[in-house]
């Protein structure tokens, strides 16, 4: 079951806020890459989220990537169970 991570950097996401939020959706962005490239991708995603005010949503099976670049993560619910959410520092 994949861990789903979200980097929430976009401001004004609340209801009633004007404008639109830029969102970057990625599905397994580091699948098949070595650890050096995975780390570079994680750094790039963090930089993009901050510098471009993007909300980044990752779908990944890689817990190392989640730890490297997520503010929060969410594990989808399994049948009969609640999903888990936690903040990361």
Secondary structure by P-SEA (a helix, b strand, c coil): cbbbbbbcccccccccccbbbbbbbbccccccccaaaaaaaaaaaaaaaaccccbbbbbcccaaaaaacccbbbbcccccbbbbbbbcc
